[in-house]
Amino acid sequence: MGWSCNSAAPSAQPEISFYYWKTQFRLSDYEQELLDIYKVQRLYVRYFDINVIQEQGTSRAVPQAVIAFDSQAAPAGTEIVPVIFIRNAVMEDRSLSLDSLARNTWQLVSSISNRHHISIRQVQLDCDWTVSSGQRFFDFTDKLAQLSGVRTGSTVRLHQVKHFKVTGIPPVDTPVLMYYNMGDIESATGNSIYEKAIADKYNKSLRSYPRPLAVAIPVYSWFIHSRNGKIQQLYSKKSRTELEASPGFRKKDDTFYEAVTNHIFWGTYFKKGDLLKYEHISEKDLETIFADLGSHLRSAPGEVILYDLDELNFTNQQYEKDIFKKMARHFK
């Protein structure tokens, strides 16, 4: 597969797309309205994860959390792009055949797509490869592209962009800069989703990356449950309004909620004194993210993919539905 470092200049306003990261595909009216507002042409749907398990001393790659579509298979006029999340352990395990892995991956993608009459034009891979596993991931990517005959994309972390001469560049049609999950989730302070101080350590290197990049930007929030300073669980897709209405918690500040009784909430047992830390991306954060990327990327991205499409991400953070039309002005 060949690719060039040069490409035609993208339009000033990038296309807005979304990731869809649930195991059941079902759009609410609110989510469908978001697709309409942004005239979304592509929806990046996580089809399944690939993990490695041990059986009687033998490694086996297995699909996990396979997507299930309801009767509403796909929005009319919107391209579905399958996304496969691959645990790095899969690429680290050299006993696994990449030929078999590519064949089985494409068979499952095809099976899901054919069952729901989805025409596939490209596939995106999401793997946090390392120096030791990078070449196997790149070889797998090539094999999948040859087998499928469709375009390929891959997420690229900030450290992989900054140190591309060491980590390598995935041989894909569309590398996508993953501009989130930067901080330490164990930290009692800061925001593990996005920290400007951490982002600034990488921003200046973006211009040196030899491939044009699409960008994936966070719009999600989550709650981190801790007990005596130790992380217990992470909750995504949960309502902040529901939490604040619960008599079992008191709001300490804009970030922390404390359990005031021993009780069950969200199907989990909370002890008195447990903390829920709320992490999210504010409108101010979004302004900074878009402005920094607009200043540091070598060229304006042709596409911005928002992670992820969920009504709660907008209502929890009180985003206006058309907020990203305003943000996209930074890419000019």
C-alpha positions as CSV (number, residue, x, y, z in Angstrom):
1,M,0.0,0.0,0.0
2,G,1.5,3.3,-1.0
3,W,1.0,6.7,0.5
4,S,2.4,10.1,0.0
5,C,3.4,12.8,2.5
6,N,1.6,15.4,0.4
7,S,-2.1,15.7,0.0
8,A,-4.5,18.2,-1.4
9,A,-5.4,21.0,1.1
10,P,-8.5,20.1,3.0
11,S,-11.4,22.6,3.2
12,A,-11.3,25.2,5.9
13,Q,-14.2,23.6,7.8
14,P,-13.5,20.0,8.5
15,E,-16.2,17.4,8.4
16,I,-17.6,16.5,11.8
17,S,-18.0,12.8,12.5
18,F,-18.7,10.7,15.6
19,Y,-17.5,7.5,17.2
20,Y,-20.2,5.2,18.5
21,W,-18.8,3.2,21.4
22,K,-21.6,1.0,22.9
23,T,-22.2,-2.7,22.5
24,Q,-25.9,-2.1,21.4
25,F,-26.4,0.1,18.4
26,R,-29.5,2.2,19.0
27,L,-29.8,5.9,18.4
28,S,-32.0,8.1,20.5
29,D,-33.9,11.0,18.8
30,Y,-31.4,13.4,20.4
31,E,-28.5,11.5,18.9
32,Q,-30.1,11.4,15.5
33,E,-30.7,15.1,15.7
34,L,-26.9,15.6,16.3
35,L,-26.1,13.6,13.2
36,D,-28.6,15.9,11.3
37,I,-27.2,19.1,12.7
38,Y,-23.6,18.3,11.7
39,K,-24.6,16.6,8.4
40,V,-22.6,13.7,9.6
41,Q,-21.3,11.6,6.6
42,R,-19.5,8.9,8.7
43,L,-20.1,7.2,11.9
44,Y,-17.2,5.2,13.4
45,V,-18.8,2.2,15.1
46,R,-16.8,0.0,17.5
47,Y,-17.6,-3.4,16.1
48,F,-15.6,-5.5,18.7
49,D,-12.5,-5.8,20.7
50,I,-9.7,-8.3,20.1
51,N,-8.0,-9.8,23.2
52,V,-5.7,-12.8,23.8
53,I,-6.5,-15.6,26.2
54,Q,-4.6,-18.6,27.3
55,E,-6.1,-22.1,26.9
56,Q,-4.0,-25.1,28.1
57,G,-0.8,-23.1,27.6
58,T,-1.8,-22.0,24.1
59,S,-2.6,-18.4,23.1
60,R,-5.8,-17.6,21.2
61,A,-7.0,-14.3,19.9
62,V,-10.7,-13.8,20.6
63,P,-13.3,-11.2,19.8
64,Q,-15.0,-9.6,22.8
65,A,-17.9,-7.1,23.3
66,V,-19.2,-7.7,19.8
67,I,-21.7,-5.0,18.6
68,A,-25.4,-5.9,18.4
69,F,-27.6,-3.8,16.1
70,D,-31.3,-3.3,16.7
71,S,-33.7,-3.1,13.9
72,Q,-32.3,0.4,13.1
73,A,-29.1,-0.8,11.5
74,A,-27.7,2.5,10.3
75,P,-28.9,6.1,9.7
76,A,-29.9,6.7,6.1
77,G,-27.1,8.3,4.1
78,T,-24.5,7.8,6.8
79,E,-21.4,5.6,6.1
80,I,-20.7,3.1,8.9
81,V,-16.9,2.6,9.5
82,P,-16.2,-0.4,11.6
83,V,-13.6,0.2,14.4
84,I,-11.7,-2.7,15.9
85,F,-10.0,-2.1,19.3
86,I,-7.0,-4.4,19.6
87,R,-5.3,-5.0,22.9
88,N,-1.6,-4.5,22.6
89,A,-1.1,-7.9,24.2
90,V,-2.4,-9.4,21.0
91,M,0.4,-7.8,19.0
92,E,3.0,-8.6,21.6
93,D,2.1,-12.4,21.4
94,R,4.4,-13.7,18.6
95,S,2.8,-17.1,18.8
96,L,-0.3,-15.7,17.1
97,S,-0.5,-16.0,13.3
98,L,-1.1,-12.6,11.7
99,D,-2.5,-14.2,8.6
100,S,-5.2,-16.0,10.7
101,L,-5.8,-12.9,12.8
102,A,-6.4,-10.7,9.7
103,R,-8.6,-13.4,8.1
104,N,-10.7,-13.9,11.2
105,T,-11.0,-10.2,11.8
106,W,-12.3,-9.5,8.3
107,Q,-14.7,-12.4,8.4
108,L,-16.3,-11.1,11.5
109,V,-16.5,-7.5,10.2
110,S,-18.0,-8.9,7.0
111,S,-20.5,-11.1,8.9
112,I,-21.8,-8.2,11.0
113,S,-22.0,-5.9,8.1
114,N,-23.7,-8.3,5.7
115,R,-26.3,-9.2,8.4
116,H,-27.3,-5.6,8.6
117,H,-26.9,-4.6,4.9
118,I,-24.0,-2.3,5.7
119,S,-21.6,-1.5,2.8
120,I,-18.0,-1.2,4.1
121,R,-15.6,1.2,2.4
122,Q,-13.0,1.5,5.2
123,V,-12.0,0.0,8.5
124,Q,-10.3,1.7,11.4
125,L,-8.0,0.0,13.9
126,D,-7.4,1.2,17.4
127,C,-4.2,-0.2,19.1
128,D,-1.8,1.4,21.5
129,W,1.2,-0.4,19.9
130,T,4.7,-0.1,21.4
131,V,8.2,-0.2,20.0
132,S,8.3,-4.0,20.5
133,S,4.8,-4.6,19.0
134,G,4.6,-1.9,16.3
135,Q,6.0,-3.8,13.4
136,R,3.6,-6.7,14.0
137,F,0.7,-4.2,14.2
138,F,1.8,-2.6,10.9
139,D,2.2,-6.1,9.2
140,F,-1.3,-7.0,10.5
141,T,-2.7,-3.7,9.1
142,D,-1.2,-4.5,5.7
143,K,-2.6,-8.0,5.7
144,L,-6.1,-6.8,6.6
145,A,-6.0,-4.1,3.9
146,Q,-4.9,-6.7,1.2
147,L,-7.6,-9.1,2.3
148,S,-10.5,-6.6,2.6
149,G,-9.7,-4.4,-0.4
150,V,-11.0,-1.4,1.6
151,R,-9.3,1.7,2.9
152,T,-7.7,1.5,6.4
153,G,-7.3,4.0,9.2
154,S,-5.6,3.8,12.6
155,T,-5.6,5.9,15.7
156,V,-2.3,7.4,16.7
157,R,-1.5,8.5,20.3
158,L,0.3,11.7,21.1
159,H,3.5,9.8,22.2
160,Q,3.5,7.9,18.9
161,V,3.3,11.2,17.0
162,K,6.1,12.8,18.9
163,H,8.4,9.8,18.7
164,F,7.3,8.5,15.3
165,K,11.0,7.8,14.3
166,V,11.1,5.3,17.1
167,T,7.5,4.0,17.3
168,G,6.9,4.0,13.5
169,I,4.1,5.2,11.3
170,P,1.1,2.9,10.6
171,P,0.8,2.1,6.9
172,V,-2.8,3.2,6.6
173,D,-4.7,5.6,4.4
174,T,-5.9,7.8,7.4
175,P,-4.0,8.2,10.6
176,V,-6.2,9.7,13.3
177,L,-4.6,11.7,16.2
178,M,-6.3,10.6,19.5
179,Y,-6.3,13.8,21.5
180,Y,-7.5,12.4,24.9
181,N,-6.7,10.0,27.7
182,M,-3.6,12.0,28.6
183,G,-3.4,12.1,32.4
184,D,-3.2,9.7,35.3
185,I,-6.5,8.2,36.2
186,E,-5.1,7.5,39.7
187,S,-4.4,11.1,40.4
188,A,-6.7,12.9,42.9
189,T,-6.2,16.2,41.0
190,G,-6.3,17.1,37.4
191,N,-8.3,15.6,34.5
192,S,-7.1,12.2,33.1
193,I,-9.2,12.9,29.9
194,Y,-7.5,16.1,28.9
195,E,-4.7,18.1,30.6
196,K,-3.4,21.2,28.7
197,A,-0.1,21.0,30.6
198,I,0.4,17.5,29.3
199,A,-0.9,18.3,25.8
200,D,1.6,21.2,25.6
201,K,4.5,18.7,25.9
202,Y,3.4,17.2,22.6
203,N,1.7,20.0,20.6
204,K,4.9,21.4,19.1
205,S,5.8,18.0,17.7
206,L,2.5,17.8,15.7
207,R,3.9,19.9,12.8
208,S,6.8,17.4,12.3
209,Y,4.6,14.4,11.7
210,P,5.1,13.4,8.1
211,R,1.4,12.4,7.4
212,P,-1.7,14.6,7.4
213,L,-3.8,13.8,10.4
214,A,-7.5,13.6,11.1
215,V,-8.2,14.3,14.8
216,A,-10.3,12.6,17.4
217,I,-11.5,15.0,20.1
218,P,-13.1,14.0,23.5
219,V,-16.6,15.0,24.3
220,Y,-17.2,12.4,27.0
221,S,-17.3,12.4,30.7
222,W,-17.0,9.7,33.4
223,F,-17.0,9.1,37.1
224,I,-14.1,7.6,39.0
225,H,-15.1,5.7,42.1
226,S,-12.4,5.6,44.9
227,R,-12.2,4.3,48.4
228,N,-9.5,5.3,50.8
229,G,-7.5,6.7,47.9
230,K,-7.7,3.5,45.8
231,I,-9.6,3.3,42.5
232,Q,-12.6,0.9,42.6
233,Q,-14.3,1.4,39.3
234,L,-14.9,3.7,36.3
235,Y,-18.4,4.6,35.3
236,S,-19.1,6.0,31.8
237,K,-22.5,6.7,30.2
238,K,-24.0,7.8,33.6
239,S,-26.2,10.7,34.3
240,R,-24.9,13.6,36.5
241,T,-28.4,14.7,37.1
242,E,-29.3,11.3,38.5
243,L,-26.3,11.4,40.8
244,E,-27.0,14.9,42.1
245,A,-30.6,13.9,42.9
246,S,-29.5,10.9,45.0
247,P,-29.8,11.3,48.8
248,G,-26.9,8.9,49.1
249,F,-24.3,11.5,47.9
250,R,-23.4,15.0,48.7
251,K,-21.7,17.3,46.2
252,K,-18.4,18.5,47.7
253,D,-17.5,20.8,44.7
254,D,-17.7,20.7,40.9
255,T,-15.5,17.6,40.8
256,F,-16.1,15.4,43.8
257,Y,-19.2,13.7,45.2
258,E,-19.1,11.9,48.6
259,A,-21.2,8.9,49.7
260,V,-23.0,9.9,52.9
261,T,-24.4,6.4,53.6
262,N,-23.7,2.8,52.8
263,H,-25.9,2.0,49.8
264,I,-26.3,0.6,46.3
265,F,-26.2,3.0,43.4
266,W,-25.7,2.3,39.7
267,G,-25.7,-1.4,40.7
268,T,-22.6,-1.0,42.9
269,Y,-22.1,-0.9,46.6
270,F,-20.8,2.4,48.0
271,K,-19.5,2.8,51.5
272,K,-19.9,6.0,53.5
273,G,-16.9,8.2,52.6
274,D,-16.4,6.8,49.1
275,L,-15.7,9.4,46.5
276,L,-16.9,9.9,42.9
277,K,-14.6,12.1,40.8
278,Y,-16.4,13.7,37.8
279,E,-14.1,14.2,34.8
280,H,-15.4,15.9,31.7
281,I,-14.5,18.3,28.9
282,S,-15.8,21.8,29.5
283,E,-16.6,24.3,26.7
284,K,-13.5,26.2,27.7
285,D,-11.4,23.0,27.3
286,L,-12.9,22.5,23.9
287,E,-12.0,26.1,22.9
288,T,-8.4,25.4,24.0
289,I,-8.2,22.0,22.3
290,F,-9.4,23.3,18.9
291,A,-7.3,26.4,19.1
292,D,-4.1,24.4,20.0
293,L,-4.7,21.9,17.2
294,G,-5.4,24.7,14.8
295,S,-2.1,26.3,15.7
296,H,0.1,23.3,15.7
297,L,-1.1,20.8,13.1
298,R,0.9,20.9,9.9
299,S,-2.4,21.3,7.9
300,A,-6.0,21.6,8.9
301,P,-7.7,18.2,9.3
302,G,-10.2,17.2,6.8
303,E,-12.2,15.4,9.5
304,V,-12.8,15.8,13.2
305,I,-14.2,12.7,14.9
306,L,-15.9,13.4,18.2
307,Y,-15.6,10.7,20.9
308,D,-18.4,9.8,21.4
309,L,-22.0,9.9,20.2
310,D,-24.1,9.7,23.4
311,E,-26.9,11.9,24.5
312,L,-25.5,12.0,28.1
313,N,-22.2,13.5,26.9
314,F,-24.1,16.6,25.7
315,T,-26.6,16.8,28.6
316,N,-24.1,16.1,31.4
317,Q,-21.8,18.8,30.1
318,Q,-24.7,21.1,29.0
319,Y,-23.3,21.5,25.5
320,E,-25.4,23.3,23.0
321,K,-26.2,20.9,20.2
322,D,-24.4,23.0,17.5
323,I,-21.3,23.8,19.7
324,F,-18.8,22.2,17.3
325,K,-19.9,24.4,14.4
326,K,-18.4,27.3,16.4
327,M,-15.3,25.3,17.4
328,A,-14.4,24.3,13.9
329,R,-13.6,28.0,13.1
330,H,-10.1,27.3,14.6
331,F,-9.2,25.2,11.6
332,K,-8.6,27.8,8.9
